[in-house]
Amino acid sequence: MPQPEVSYQLRATEASAASEKPEVSSPLSRLAGSLGSASVGWVVPAALLLLWKVASDRGWAPPQFLPPPSTVIRTFGEQYDSGELLTNFLVSLGRVAGGFSLGALLGVVLGVAMGLSRTLEDYLSPLFRAASQVPVLGWLPLAMMFLGIGESLKLVIIAHASLVPVAMNTLKGIRSVPRQYIEVARAFGYSHAQLLRKVIFPASVPSMFVGIRYGVTQAWLSLVTVELLASSEGLGFMIVWGRQLLQLDLVLAAIIVIGAVGLLFDKGLSLLEARLLRWRPASSLAGGRS
């Protein structure tokens, strides 16, 4: 029979171990936690919506300059029922898809080329970085002179906007591959092609994906810019048309759609990134998010 002192020490040790045992959260508690964190992001939009309604109800601004939320919702419904909203959205989506595909492809090729060749980077990087500092509006007059105001102009502008972040992040991903990975691959006798295919490219995928996310964002922003100045259809054109008719409810409805679609793009790519790159450590995954 154990002595009282030993029995007391055993009980104290068991109690300490029980207190240090990590708590296993149930699926219901994890769901509640995720819903709670997601609901925090709606606090500011809900407050702004409430302020907007109060301002319109109390007449703090004329309805011509600040239409009430109900009017904007009604206009949104009318545009949807007539099919104009869907038509303009599909036009804008097609432009983004085409321009981003071209820009991302060129960006990956350029980023890989500069990442694998220091000489090529020395020749191209200064000009590339200087050209990337010019905003979309700065390129529009020159592009209009050569391309006109047709679809080719929009395709080139969107491709240029998405090319820059994809190329720079691809270059960064290749250059940030740990040296130990390359040394181990060479120790195993990997050829140059095997080194690229099995080590360098897989290790640089997270940085490339960050560039793709930024590229989609820049493509969407440049789309709205170019449609505001040179377009007869699309979501940007809806804003211009509403301004010309002094229908700010139409302007606000188009702005809300543009913001919502951009947010969905970013969240969707974020979820896709987390799913495709599950092999990365949690700290690396968190560091790659923006």
VOBA-1610 file (N, C-alpha, C; in pm, whole numbers, padded with zeros to 5 digits, always signed):
BEGIN
Met+00086-00120+00000Met+00000+00000+00000Met+00089+00124+00000Pro+00068+00217-00098Pro+00157+00333-00107Pro+00144+00423+00013Gln+00255+00487+00045Gln+00257+00581+00155Gln+00174+00704+00120Pro+00122+00778+00223Pro+00039+00897+00195Pro+00115+01000+00113Glu+00249+01017+00141Glu+00321+01119+00066Glu+00329+01082-00081Val+00358+00953-00107Val+00368+00909-00246Val+00234+00920-00316Ser+00126+00882-00246Ser-00007+00891-00304Ser-00044+01035-00336Tyr-00005+01125-00246Tyr-00034+01266-00270Tyr+00042+01317-00392Gln+00170+01276-00407Gln+00249+01319-00521Gln+00194+01263-00651Leu+00145+01138-00647Leu+00086+01080-00768Leu-00038+01156-00810Arg-00124+01190-00711Arg-00246+01264-00745Arg-00212+01401-00798Ala-00110+01466-00741Ala-00071+01598-00788Ala-00016+01592-00930Thr+00062+01487-00959Thr+00117+01471-01093Thr+00006+01449-01196Glu-00094+01363-01160Glu-00204+01336-01251Glu-00287+01462-01275Ala-00308+01542-01170Ala-00385+01665-01186Ala-00311+01764-01274Ser-00177+01771-01256Ser-00099+01862-01340Ser-00101+01818-01485Ala-00090+01687-01509Ala-00094+01636-01645Ala-00228+01660-01710Ala-00336+01647-01631Ala-00470+01670-01685Ala-00489+01816-01721Ser-00431+01906-01638Ser-00447+02048-01667Ser-00366+02090-01789Glu-00252+02020-01816Glu-00170+02054-01931Glu-00214+01984-02058Lys-00308+01891-02052Lys-00356+01820-02169Lys-00432+01916-02260Pro-00395+01924-02389Pro-00463+02018-02479Pro-00609+01982-02497Glu-00691+02082-02501Glu-00833+02062-02520Glu-00862+02031-02666Val-00942+01929-02689Val-00983+01892-02824Val-01119+01954-02851Ser-01122+02046-02943Ser-01247+02116-02971Ser-01335+02027-03057Ser-01463+02034-03030Ser-01559+01957-03107Ser-01587+02027-03239Pro-01642+01955-03339Pro-01677+02020-03466Pro-01774+02135-03448Leu-01866+02122-03351Leu-01963+02229-03328Leu-01894+02355-03277Ser-01797+02338-03187Ser-01726+02455-03135Ser-01639+02520-03242Arg-01577+02437-03328Arg-01497+02494-03438Arg-01585+02570-03535Leu-01705+02516-03564Leu-01797+02585-03652Leu-01842+02718-03593Ala-01870+02715-03461Ala-01912+02839-03395Ala-01799+02942-03398Gly-01675+02895-03378Gly-01563+02988-03383Gly-01543+03049-03520Ser-01557+02967-03626Ser-01540+03020-03762Ser-01651+03116-03797Leu-01775+03085-03755Leu-01885+03177-03782Leu-01867+03307-03705Gly-01813+03297-03582Gly-01791+03419-03505Gly-01687+03508-03567Ser-01576+03448-03615Ser-01472+03528-03679Ser-01520+03585-03810Ala-01603+03510-03885Ala-01654+03561-04011Ala-01753+03676-03991Ser-01833+03667-03882Ser-01932+03771-03858Ser-01869+03904-03821Val-01745+03902-03768Val-01679+04027-03731Val-01657+04114-03854Gly-01630+04051-03969Gly-01606+04128-04090Gly-01727+04200-04142Trp-01846+04167-04092Trp-01968+04233-04138Trp-02007+04351-04050Val-01932+04377-03944Val-01970+04484-03852Val-01961+04620-03921Val-01846+04648-03984Val-01828+04778-04049Val-01923+04797-04167Pro-01940+04698-04259Pro-02039+04717-04366Pro-02180+04739-04314Ala-02217+04666-04208Ala-02351+04686-04153Ala-02366+04826-04094Ala-02261+04876-04027Ala-02266+05011-03972Ala-02276+05116-04083Leu-02201+05097-04191Leu-02209+05191-04303Leu-02346+05188-04369Leu-02403+05068-04382Leu-02537+05056-04440Leu-02641+05126-04353Leu-02628+05110-04221Leu-02720+05178-04130Leu-02704+05329-04139Leu-02580+05377-04144Leu-02556+05520-04158Leu-02612+05573-04288Trp-02596+05496-04395Trp-02651+05534-04526Trp-02802+05547-04520Lys-02869+05452-04456Lys-03016+05455-04447Lys-03062+05574-04363Val-02995+05597-04250Val-03033+05709-04164Val-03014+05842-04237Ala-02902+05854-04309Ala-02874+05979-04382Ala-02978+06005-04490Ser-03018+05899-04562Ser-03118+05918-04667Ser-03257+05943-04609Asp-03291+05877-04497Asp-03423+05897-04436Asp-03438+06037-04379Arg-03332+06090-04322Arg-03339+06222-04260Arg-03304+06336-04355Gly-03275+06303-04479Gly-03251+06407-04577Gly-03121+06481-04557Trp-03018+06414-04506Trp-02889+06481-04489Trp-02826+06516-04623Ala-02866+06448-04728Ala-02819+06477-04863Ala-02936+06457-04959Pro-02942+06532-05068Pro-03053+06517-05163Pro-03053+06376-05223Pro-03172+06324-05256Pro-03179+06189-05315Pro-03103+06178-05446Gln-03086+06290-05518Gln-03010+06285-05643Gln-02863+06251-05619Phe-02813+06287-05500Phe-02672+06261-05468Phe-02655+06140-05376Leu-02757+06108-05299Leu-02749+05993-05209Leu-02883+05920-05210Pro-02907+05836-05311Pro-03032+05760-05316Pro-03041+05662-05200Pro-03158+05638-05147Pro-03172+05544-05034Pro-03139+05402-05077Pro-03104+05317-04981Pro-03072+05177-05015Pro-03185+05105-05087Ser-03309+05137-05051Ser-03422+05071-05117Ser-03425+05100-05266Thr-03390+05223-05305Thr-03387+05259-05447Thr-03277+05183-05520Val-03162+05170-05456Val-03052+05097-05518Val-03090+04950-05535Ile-03154+04892-05434Ile-03196+04752-05443Ile-03299+04734-05554Arg-03391+04829-05565Arg-03491+04821-05672Arg-03425+04832-05810Thr-03330+04923-05822Thr-03258+04936-05950Thr-03181+04810-05983Phe-03118+04751-05883Phe-03046+04625-05903Phe-03141+04517-05954Gly-03259+04507-05892Gly-03357+04409-05936Gly-03404+04434-06078Glu-03425+04560-06113Glu-03469+04593-06249Glu-03362+04557-06351Gln-03236+04588-06319Gln-03127+04554-06411Gln-03113+04403-06426Tyr-03134+04331-06318Tyr-03124+04185-06325Tyr-03239+04126-06405Asp-03360+04174-06379Asp-03476+04121-06450Asp-03470+04150-06600Ser-03419+04265-06636Ser-03409+04300-06778Ser-03297+04226-06849Gly-03206+04166-06775Gly-03093+04095-06833Gly-02972+04181-06862Glu-02984+04312-06843Glu-02870+04400-06873Glu-02754+04378-06776Leu-02787+04355-06650Leu-02681+04333-06551Leu-02602+04207-06584Leu-02672+04099-06615Leu-02603+03973-06647Leu-02522+03987-06775Thr-02577+04056-06874Thr-02505+04075-07000Thr-02376+04153-06978Asn-02384+04264-06907Asn-02266+04345-06881Asn-02164+04271-06794Phe-02214+04193-06700Phe-02123+04115-06615Phe-02047+04010-06696Leu-02116+03940-06784Leu-02051+03838-06865Leu-01949+03900-06961Val-01981+04019-07013Val-01884+04087-07100Val-01757+04120-07021Ser-01775+04177-06902Ser-01659+04212-06819Ser-01582+04086-06779Leu-01652+03981-06743Leu-01586+03857-06701Leu-01505+03796-06816Gly-01559+03801-06937Gly-01485+03750-07051Gly-01359+03830-07078Arg-01366+03961-07062Arg-01248+04044-07082Arg-01140+04014-06979Val-01182+03998-06855Val-01085+03966-06750Val-01023+03829-06774Ala-01104+03731-06813Ala-01051+03597-06836Ala-00947+03597-06948Gly-00979+03665-07058Gly-00885+03668-07170Gly-00758+03744-07137Gly-00773+03863-07080Gly-00656+03945-07048Gly-00570+03882-06941Phe-00632+03827-06839Phe-00553+03765-06731Phe-00481+03641-06780Ser-00546+03560-06862Ser-00481+03439-06913Ser-00355+03475-06992Leu-00366+03577-07077Leu-00250+03619-07154Leu-00142+03677-07064Gly-00181+03764-06971Gly-00083+03826-06882Gly-00017+03727-06789Ala-00095+03632-06734Ala-00038+03534-06642Ala+00059+03441-06715Leu+00024+03400-06838Leu+00113+03313-06914Leu+00245+03382-06943Leu+00239+03507-06991Leu+00361+03581-07018Leu+00438+03609-06888Gly+00366+03635-06780Gly+00431+03663-06653Gly+00507+03543-06600Val+00448+03424-06610Val+00517+03303-06564Val+00641+03277-06648Val+00626+03290-06780Val+00741+03267-06868Val+00853+03366-06839Leu+00817+03494-06826Leu+00918+03596-06800Leu+00981+03578-06662Gly+00899+03547-06561Gly+00951+03527-06427Gly+01043+03408-06418Val+01007+03298-06485Val+01093+03179-06485Val+01224+03209-06557Ala+01215+03280-06671Ala+01336+03310-06747Ala+01432+03397-06664Met+01379+03499-06599Met+01466+03584-06517Met+01516+03511-06393Gly+01432+03421-06338Gly+01473+03348-06220Gly+01584+03249-06247Leu+01588+03192-06368Leu+01689+03093-06400Leu+01814+03152-06462Ser+01807+03278-06504Ser+01922+03341-06570Ser+01949+03478-06507Arg+02058+03488-06436Arg+02096+03618-06378Arg+02127+03720-06488Thr+02186+03671-06596Thr+02219+03762-06707Thr+02092+03822-06767Leu+01993+03736-06792Leu+01867+03785-06848Leu+01799+03881-06752Glu+01806+03853-06624Glu+01746+03944-06526Glu+01817+04080-06528Asp+01949+04078-06541Asp+02023+04205-06545Asp+01982+04290-06665Tyr+01950+04225-06776Tyr+01911+04299-06896Tyr+01765+04347-06888Leu+01676+04262-06837Leu+01532+04291-06844Leu+01477+04358-06719Ser+01534+04328-06605Ser+01474+04374-06480Ser+01462+04525-06469Pro+01565+04606-06502Pro+01548+04752-06487Pro+01435+04808-06573Leu+01430+04766-06701Leu+01323+04815-06789Leu+01188+04764-06743Phe+01184+04639-06700Phe+01057+04581-06656Phe+01004+04651-06532Arg+01092+04676-06436Arg+01049+04743-06313Arg+01008+04887-06339Ala+01077+04955-06430Ala+01039+05093-06462Ala+00904+05097-06531Ala+00881+05007-06624Ala+00752+05004-06695Ala+00638+04967-06601Ser+00666+04884-06502Ser+00561+04842-06410Ser+00516+04955-06316Gln+00596+05062-06306Gln+00559+05174-06218Gln+00457+05267-06283Val+00436+05254-06413Val+00340+05339-06482Val+00200+05281-06462Pro+00105+05357-06409Pro-00030+05304-06387Pro-00104+05280-06517Val-00219+05216-06505Val-00298+05182-06623Val-00337+05306-06702Leu-00377+05411-06632Leu-00418+05534-06699Leu-00304+05595-06780Gly-00181+05573-06737Gly-00068+05627-06810Gly-00045+05557-06942Trp-00080+05429-06953Trp-00061+05355-07077Trp-00176+05371-07174Leu-00292+05415-07128Leu-00410+05420-07214Leu-00393+05510-07337Pro-00345+05634-07322Pro-00334+05717-07444Pro-00244+05655-07550Leu-00129+05601-07507Leu-00037+05539-07604Leu-00100+05415-07666Ala-00166+05334-07583Ala-00228+05213-07636Ala-00342+05245-07732Met-00416+05353-07705Met-00525+05391-07795Met-00473+05431-07932Met-00356+05493-07937Met-00301+05535-08066Met-00270+05416-08155Phe-00228+05304-08098Phe-00190+05188-08177Phe-00303+05085-08190Leu-00389+05077-08088Leu-00489+04971-08085Leu-00632+05021-08102Gly-00652+05153-08098Gly-00788+05205-08103Gly-00858+05186-07969Ile-00991+05178-07974Ile-01069+05161-07850Ile-01149+05031-07852Gly-01104+04935-07933Gly-01175+04808-07942Gly-01136+04712-07831Glu-01170+04586-07853Glu-01146+04484-07752Glu-00997+04456-07734Ser-00917+04477-07839Ser-00774+04452-07826Ser-00711+04546-07723Leu-00760+04669-07715Leu-00709+04763-07615Leu-00733+04710-07475Lys-00853+04664-07448Lys-00887+04613-07315Lys-00807+04488-07283Leu-00789+04402-07382Leu-00712+04278-07360Leu-00568+04310-07323Val-00506+04403-07395Val-00366+04437-07369Val-00350+04505-07234Ile-00439+04598-07200Ile-00428+04669-07072Ile-00445+04573-06956Ile-00542+04484-06964Ile-00564+04387-06856Ile-00446+04290-06846Ala-00395+04247-06960Ala-00279+04156-06959Ala-00158+04223-06897His-00136+04350-06929His-00023+04422-06870His-00036+04433-06719Ala-00158+04462-06672Ala-00180+04478-06528Ala-00157+04348-06452Ser-00193+04236-06510Ser-00177+04107-06441Ser-00038+04048-06461Leu+00032+04088-06567Leu+00165+04034-06595Leu+00265+04070-06485Val+00261+04193-06439Val+00362+04242-06345Val+00365+04161-06215Pro+00255+04148-06141Pro+00264+04072-06014Pro+00295+03925-06035Val+00244+03865-06144Val+00274+03724-06168Val+00423+03705-06195Ala+00482+03790-06279Ala+00623+03776-06312Ala+00712+03800-06190Met+00683+03904-06112Met+00768+03937-05998Met+00761+03830-05891Asn+00643+03775-05865Asn+00631+03671-05763Asn+00686+03538-05811Thr+00679+03512-05941Thr+00744+03392-05994Thr+00895+03402-05979Leu+00950+03517-06013Leu+01093+03540-05994Leu+01133+03524-05847Lys+01053+03583-05760Lys+01081+03573-05616Lys+01075+03429-05568Gly+00976+03353-05618Gly+00963+03214-05575Gly+01081+03129-05617Ile+01130+03148-05739Ile+01245+03069-05786Ile+01371+03107-05709Arg+01389+03235-05684Arg+01510+03279-05615Arg+01507+03244-05465Ser+01390+03219-05409Ser+01381+03189-05266Ser+01381+03039-05236Val+01405+02956-05337Val+01416+02811-05312Val+01536+02786-05222Pro+01519+02718-05109Pro+01634+02694-05019Pro+01750+02624-05088Arg+01868+02670-05058Arg+01988+02613-05120Arg+02005+02467-05083Gln+01958+02428-04964Gln+01974+02290-04922Gln+01899+02194-05014Tyr+01780+02239-05065Tyr+01704+02153-05156Tyr+01786+02121-05281Ile+01850+02223-05336Ile+01927+02205-05459Ile+02049+02115-05433Glu+02114+02135-05318Glu+02231+02054-05287Glu+02195+01907-05268Val+02082+01882-05201Val+02039+01743-05183Val+02004+01680-05317Ala+01934+01756-05404Ala+01899+01702-05535Ala+02023+01669-05617Arg+02123+01754-05611Arg+02247+01726-05685Arg+02321+01606-05625Ala+02311+01590-05493Ala+02374+01475-05430Ala+02310+01344-05477Phe+02181+01348-05509Phe+02112+01231-05559Phe+02129+01215-05709Gly+02205+01303-05772Gly+02233+01289-05914Gly+02124+01338-06005Tyr+02042+01434-05961Tyr+01937+01487-06046Tyr+01998+01561-06165Ser+01938+01542-06281Ser+01976+01621-06397Ser+01917+01761-06384His+01954+01850-06477His+01903+01987-06472His+01751+01988-06489Ala+01700+01906-06581Ala+01555+01900-06602Ala+01484+01846-06479Gln+01541+01742-06417Gln+01480+01687-06295Gln+01485+01788-06181Leu+01592+01864-06173Leu+01604+01965-06069Leu+01495+02071-06083Leu+01468+02112-06206Leu+01363+02211-06229Leu+01226+02152-06200Arg+01202+02030-06249Arg+01068+01971-06241Arg+01032+01922-06102Lys+01129+01872-06026Lys+01099+01810-05898Lys+01137+01894-05777Val+01216+01998-05797Val+01262+02078-05682Val+01224+02225-05697Ile+01277+02289-05801Ile+01265+02435-05811Ile+01120+02477-05835Phe+01055+02419-05935Phe+00919+02460-05967Phe+00820+02429-05854Pro+00821+02307-05795Pro+00729+02282-05682Pro+00752+02375-05564Ala+00880+02406-05534Ala+00908+02492-05420Ala+00868+02637-05445Ser+00861+02677-05570Ser+00823+02815-05602Ser+00675+02834-05627Val+00597+02725-05624Val+00453+02735-05650Val+00381+02828-05551Pro+00409+02822-05419Pro+00338+02914-05328Pro+00354+03060-05365Ser+00475+03102-05399Ser+00496+03241-05438Ser+00426+03272-05570Met+00428+03176-05664Met+00356+03196-05790Met+00207+03216-05765Phe+00152+03142-05671Phe+00008+03152-05644Phe-00025+03287-05584Val+00064+03341-05501Val+00043+03476-05450Val+00039+03576-05566Gly+00129+03557-05663Gly+00128+03644-05780Gly+00000+03631-05860Ile-00053+03511-05869Ile-00179+03491-05941Ile-00293+03564-05871Arg-00296+03558-05739Arg-00401+03629-05665Arg-00392+03779-05689Tyr-00271+03834-05679Tyr-00252+03976-05705Tyr-00284+04009-05851Gly-00248+03918-05941Gly-00275+03942-06082Gly-00423+03949-06113Val-00502+03861-06052Val-00647+03866-06071Val-00704+03998-06018Thr-00655+04040-05901Thr-00702+04167-05845Thr-00669+04284-05937Gln-00547+04289-05986Gln-00507+04398-06075Gln-00581+04391-06208Ala-00608+04271-06257Ala-00684+04258-06381Ala-00825+04311-06365Trp-00887+04282-06252Trp-01024+04330-06227Trp-01026+04482-06213Leu-00928+04538-06145Leu-00922+04683-06129Leu-00898+04753-06262Ser-00806+04699-06341Ser-00778+04762-06471Ser-00895+04748-06566Leu-00973+04640-06553Leu-01092+04625-06636Leu-01188+04740-06613Val-01216+04769-06486Val-01310+04877-06454Val-01255+05009-06507Thr-01125+05031-06494Thr-01065+05156-06541Thr-01081+05173-06691Val-01050+05068-06766Val-01056+05079-06911Val-01200+05085-06959Glu-01292+05021-06889Glu-01433+05029-06929Glu-01493+05165-06898Leu-01439+05232-06799Leu-01487+05367-06769Leu-01452+05465-06880Leu-01342+05440-06951Leu-01293+05537-07050Leu-01320+05495-07194Ala-01325+05367-07222Ala-01337+05323-07361Ala-01417+05195-07370Ser-01547+05206-07355Ser-01631+05087-07365Ser-01776+05128-07384Ser-01851+05042-07450Ser-01995+05063-07467Ser-02075+04953-07400Glu-02008+04867-07323Glu-02075+04762-07247Glu-01980+04714-07138Gly-02038+04651-07036Gly-01960+04607-06923Gly-02001+04680-06796Leu-01949+04633-06683Leu-01985+04693-06555Leu-01933+04836-06543Gly-01813+04861-06595Gly-01761+04998-06593Gly-01846+05091-06676Phe-01896+05043-06789Phe-01984+05125-06872Phe-02114+05158-06799Met-02164+05065-06717Met-02285+05093-06639Met-02264+05214-06548Ile-02144+05225-06490Ile-02115+05340-06405Ile-02117+05469-06486Val-02054+05467-06602Val-02050+05586-06687Val-02190+05623-06733Trp-02268+05524-06773Trp-02404+05549-06821Trp-02492+05605-06709Gly-02479+05550-06589Gly-02556+05603-06477Gly-02516+05745-06443Arg-02389+05778-06452Arg-02345+05916-06425Arg-02399+06013-06530Gln-02398+05971-06656Gln-02448+06059-06761Gln-02597+06084-06747Leu-02671+05986-06700Leu-02815+06001-06680Leu-02850+06056-06543Leu-02747+06085-06461Leu-02767+06131-06323Leu-02849+06031-06242Gln-02828+05903-06271Gln-02892+05795-06195Gln-02787+05732-06104Leu-02768+05793-05987Leu-02667+05743-05895Leu-02704+05608-05834Asp-02832+05574-05838Asp-02870+05441-05792Asp-02812+05335-05883Leu-02807+05362-06014Leu-02745+05269-06107Leu-02594+05263-06086Val-02534+05379-06059Val-02390+05383-06032Val-02357+05301-05909Leu-02432+05320-05802Leu-02406+05247-05678Leu-02430+05098-05694Ala-02534+05061-05770Ala-02560+04919-05793Ala-02443+04853-05866Ala-02388+04922-05968Ala-02274+04866-06041Ala-02150+04859-05952Ile-02129+04960-05868Ile-02013+04959-05778Ile-02023+04843-05680Ile-02142+04819-05627Ile-02160+04709-05533Ile-02131+04576-05600Val-02177+04558-05723Val-02150+04433-05796Val-02001+04415-05820Ile-01933+04523-05860Ile-01789+04515-05886Ile-01713+04476-05759Gly-01748+04540-05647Gly-01682+04508-05521Gly-01709+04366-05475Ala-01835+04321-05490Ala-01870+04186-05447Ala-01799+04081-05531Val-01793+04102-05662Val-01726+04005-05749Val-01576+04001-05720Gly-01515+04118-05700Gly-01373+04119-05665Gly-01345+04047-05535Leu-01432+04065-05436Leu-01415+03994-05309Leu-01429+03844-05326Leu-01526+03802-05408Leu-01544+03659-05432Leu-01423+03599-05503Phe-01366+03674-05598Phe-01245+03626-05664Phe-01134+03602-05563Asp-01111+03700-05476Asp-01001+03690-05380Asp-01025+03576-05280Lys-01147+03566-05227Lys-01177+03459-05131Lys-01170+03322-05196Gly-01220+03313-05320Gly-01215+03185-05390Gly-01072+03139-05416Leu-00986+03231-05458Leu-00847+03195-05480Leu-00775+03163-05350Ser-00815+03231-05242Ser-00756+03201-05112Ser-00790+03058-05068Leu-00916+03018-05086Leu-00955+02882-05051Leu-00887+02780-05141Leu-00876+02812-05269Leu-00808+02721-05362Leu-00661+02707-05326Glu-00598+02817-05286Glu-00458+02812-05244Glu-00441+02722-05122Ala-00529+02740-05023Ala-00519+02658-04903Ala-00541+02510-04932Arg-00626+02480-05031Arg-00654+02340-05062Arg-00541+02276-05142Leu-00489+02349-05240Leu-00386+02292-05326Leu-00250+02285-05258Leu-00227+02375-05161Leu-00096+02382-05096Leu-00104+02334-04952Arg-00180+02229-04929Arg-00194+02176-04793Arg-00065+02114-04742Trp+00028+02081-04833Trp+00154+02020-04791Trp+00246+02119-04723Arg+00217+02248-04735Arg+00305+02346-04672Arg+00282+02351-04522Pro+00383+02389-04443Pro+00363+02412-04299Pro+00262+02524-04278Ala+00195+02521-04162Ala+00091+02621-04132Ala+00149+02762-04130Ser+00272+02778-04076Ser+00332+02909-04070Ser+00362+02962-04208Ser+00405+02874-04300Ser+00432+02917-04437Ser+00307+02955-04508Leu+00198+02881-04485Leu+00072+02912-04548Leu+00020+03046-04501Ala+00032+03074-04371Ala-00015+03201-04320Ala+00069+03316-04371Gly+00199+03291-04388Gly+00285+03398-04435Gly+00259+03433-04579Gly+00206+03339-04661Gly+00184+03369-04800Gly+00056+03442-04827Arg-00030+03452-04729Arg-00157+03521-04749Arg-00140+03669-04735Ser-00225+03739-04801Ser-00219+03886-04796Ser-00345+03940-04737
//
